[in-house]
Amino acid sequence: MIETKKVIITGATGLIGKKLIPLIEAAGYDAFVLSRKQTNDPRYIQWDHHKGFIEEAKLLNTYAVLHLAGSGIADGRWTVDRQKEIISSRVDTADLLYKTFNKLNIYPRVFISSSGTGYYGADSGSQLMNEMDSGTSDFISVVCQKWEHAANEFVKLGSRVVVLRTGVVLSSEGGALPKLSQTIRYGVGSAIASGTQHMSWIHIDDLCRLYVETLRQDAFTGTYNAVADETLTNSDFTKEVAKALQKPLFMPNVPGFVLKMIFGEMASLLIGGNNVSNAKLKKAGFQCNYPLLSQALNQLFHK
C-alpha cells in the first residue's frame, strides 16, 4: 500500500482553496485544512494566529504546506486596523507555522505560498515586470514583500519554497469578474480612471493546476509570476468582457477621483496596474490552458 502525503492548506475555504482541494486529493495527496473552527472532522486542524494557537499533534508527518491564507485586500477601506489585519493574516500565520514546525522538529518538504503582482507596486505603468524586479514602498507592495519573506523563512527548515505572485484571478464564482460582468449586464459597465492601466490575470483553473504542478514537480523553486500570456489595459479588458457577454459598452470611464473618495488609498488597486511577464513560468514548462482573455471568458461565461 502506497502511503499518501499530508498536505496542509491555509485559507482553504476561500475561492481558490475550495477549488484546489479536490485537485490535490485527485493527485494522490491527503488534504488537511487549517481552520479557526472547532470540528470533529479529522481533516481539520484548529488554529488561531491571533492567539498563537495550533493543534500541534495534527502537524506530524506534514509533507507540504500550501499557504493561501489572507484577509481580502479589497474587502474594505485601508484603515490602520485593516492594514494590520491584511498583513497579519498573511505574515503572522506563516510565522506561527514556521515556529511550530521548528519547535516540533517537523520539516515540510515543500512550502508553497501565494503572493500578488502587487509586489511590483500599485502601478508600475507599462513596463513589463519580471521576478527580478524590485518592490516599492507603497502598501500593497510592502504586504507582498513581508508575505514572501515569511514564506522564505521555510528554507531554513530545508523546505523547497515556491512563491506565486498571482494576478487577478478570473472565476465565475467570486472575485472581480462577477462584479465587473454584472455592471456590464445591466448596461452600466465602464473602464476605470484612464483605462490605460494594465491588468495581469489568470483563469482560476490554470492557477489551481499550477499549485498542483508546483507541489508535484521539484523543478519548481523560487518565485513565479502566476499570470496568463496576455496582459490588457483596463479599457481593453472591459471591452473583452462586454464582447463575451454580447452587451454594449457606452458609459464613460469612472473618474479616478471618485474612486479615491469612495475607497481611499485602496483605490490604487483600481486606478493602477501592472504589466507582468510569465516568461519564467513558461520556461519552467507550465502552459496556461487559457492564455488569452477571450478564451478564459468564453469558458467562464458559456461553460
TAFENFEN-V229715 format. One line per field, one symbol per residue. phi: phi as a letter, one per 40 degrees, with the letter a starting at -180 (. if undefined). psi: psi as a letter, one per 30 degrees, with the letter a starting at -180 (. if undefined). A space follows every 50 residues. Layout:
BEGIN
phi = ???
psi = ???
END
This chain:
BEGIN
phi = .cccbcbcbcgcccdcdcccdcccccchbccbbcacccaccccbbcaacc cgbacccccdgccabbcbcicdcbcidccdcccccdcdcbcccccccccc dcccfbbdcbbbbcabccdchcabgccccbcccccbccdcccdcccdccc ccccdccgccbbbbccccccacbigccdccccccdcgbcacbfcgcccbc aaccccccccdcccccbcccagbbccaccbbbcdcccccccccccfbcbb ccdcccccccccbgcccdccccibbbcbdccccchcbccbcbcdcccccc cbc
psi = kkklkkkkklgfgaeeeefeeeeeeffgljkkkklfkklfjfgkjkljfe fgkkjefffkgkelkjjfkkkkegflkileeeeeeeeefeeeeeeeeeee eeeghkjkekjkklalffeglejgbfkjklffllaafleeeeeeeeeeee efffefggkjkkkjjkakkkkffaaeeeeeeeeeeggglllkbfffkkjk lkkeeeeeeeeeefeejffjkakkjillekklleeeeeeeeeeefhkljf klkkkefeeeeefbffffeeealkjkkgeeeeefgkkkfifkeeeeeeee fg.
END
